[in-house]
Amino acid sequence: MFPPSRLTAYAVLVLTAAMWGSNAVVARGLLDTMSPLTLAVFRWTVATLALVPFVWRERAPIIRALRMQWPLMLLLAATGFAPDTLISYLGLQGTTAIFTGLMNSIVPVMVVLIMAVWKKRRPRWLENIGLTLSFIGVLTVLTHGELRHLLALRISGYDFLVLLGLMIWALYTVLLLLRPRYLSLPAFVFTASVLGLALIVPMLIGEWWIKGVPSFTAREVVLATYIGLLPTLAAMLLFGYGVAQVGPVQAGIFTHLVPLFSALFATLFIHESLYLYHGIGFVLVAGGAVLCCLKPEQVLSLSPR
């Protein structure tokens, strides 16, 4: 039904959603003992350092990007890297799991809306059906199969930060089409990671100056390193590949899988129960994603080579 290249891209995007789903579980536990700013910097520092051996030969293109296209690179760094992570962690430390999971389903909708405004792209009927079906599936999981639970939702400042972080990520998903193509994907991620860290490290220095430098347990270091290597570095590279292959709209659809993977990992690792509504929700979400991908569109790069 799909050519091999698209099947590979879809498999990569599912794996990316799984990594992001694990991040929600691990990060929420770490935020009980680490500040959002410390965790965000630790996460992206690990990812950035891990890339150094792989991008060392691309020093010249990296310098070219920083000199010639620094406004674009700074915009991409602010919307998809450490600053956006910080916003999400600030919200995650005080919001509810129901609201956080529900807001993840806004990303594909926001991507479609941004593309409609920016590129005058009208959503296709299969995408509309798929988005609706996936949204219902997410609601099924988050409300335990009883939609009346939505009436109990209350929006706090933490909830707003989660929403803001996800809206910024939707913008990054679209802007990713503009990334300089003379940079390999690892080199692009490295460059944007460095810029993103430059935006928030001064805040961390200020926090540590006021509160003192924290000490870290071995468990915190291991878990934060995991977040930096897989849900951050590997997921960013895989997501960039997915967007390049199938476009931001179809890539964004797979965000619907994140809360479902979060529920699965919570069941496996923090001993929450798995119920029938989890299975029903997964079928709806997966079915919606498949519908959105049935009619592939040509993906055009908007950036100079």
Summary of the structure (lengths in Angstrom):
residues: 305
radius of gyration: 19.0
end to end distance: 31.8
largest distance: 58.3
contacts: 1041
relative contact order: 0.21
helix: 81%
strand: 0%
